Amino acid sequence: MGVLNVTPDSFSDGGLFQTIDSALARVAEMVSEGADVIDIGGESTRPGSVQPSTQEELDRVLPVLEAVQAEFDCPISIDTSTPALMIEAVSRGVALINDVRALTRPGAHEAVGSEAFIVLMHMQGTPATMQEAPHYEDVVMEVSDFLIERVNALQAAGINEDRFILDPGFGFGKTRLQNMQLIRGIPVLLAKGYPVMIGLSRKSSIQQLASDVVVGSVAGALASRAAGAKIIRVHDVAATISAFNVWREIEQAD
């Protein structure tokens, strides 16, 4: 999954892809590098970020979504927690709604329609406060329990369980150690019966460990894939796919 942030303030690429032309050029680059799906987001959820208004988010995302759909025949994901944007996105046939708040906002579960896949992510606190003092007794089990509680609640509300993808929320209210424990804990999530998505690309825990954040992000992507994650959300598509190609060749060398 290739990341396209159409925000002024995202932690890695804020302000780079706010125009239609720059966004289309970035999508063309990621598709040519081998991205399977493009994830378009109009809200920065970096630590300490301020949530945009609903209209701001709609104005950022919808023109880019429509332009991308007109130019490219690839699945589109919309990274949003805003019900109004979900409604607009599913009406335009997006493949996936990627919600860092796991459909907890009022009206969100009614807004996702009946077809798009849904990523449910765990976050402790809010983007403004989540990194102040993350605390867990057992981060893997607590994240897993939260996500399954959300699945059960949403199933009870009428959403088919075949649509759910789980994301443990790397960097969203976790310490560096807790992030690494969650990567090790991917098999625990998979045992619940749902695909897992991981988004660790360029995040602060990677930056703290790696002198080259792209190399560090690729290493994390490989570890996540080896642990069983089905979707890897990345900024650096070409580097990640190059590493996957080598890893896959080794895995298949019987």
Buried (B, 14 or more C-beta within 10 A) or exposed (E): BBBBBBBEBBBBBBEBBBEBEBBBEBBEEBBEBBBBBBBBBBBBBBBEBEBBEEEBBBEBBBBBBEBBBEBBEBBBBBBBBBBBBBBBBBEEEBBBBBBBBBBBBEEBBBBBBEEBBBBBBBBBBBBEEBBEEBEBEEBBEBBBEBBBEBBEBBEEEEBEEEBBBBBBBBBBBBBBEBBBBBBEBBEBBBEBEBBBBBBBBBBBBBBEEBEEBBBBBBBBBBBBBEBBBBBBBBBBBBBBBBBBEEBEEEEEEE
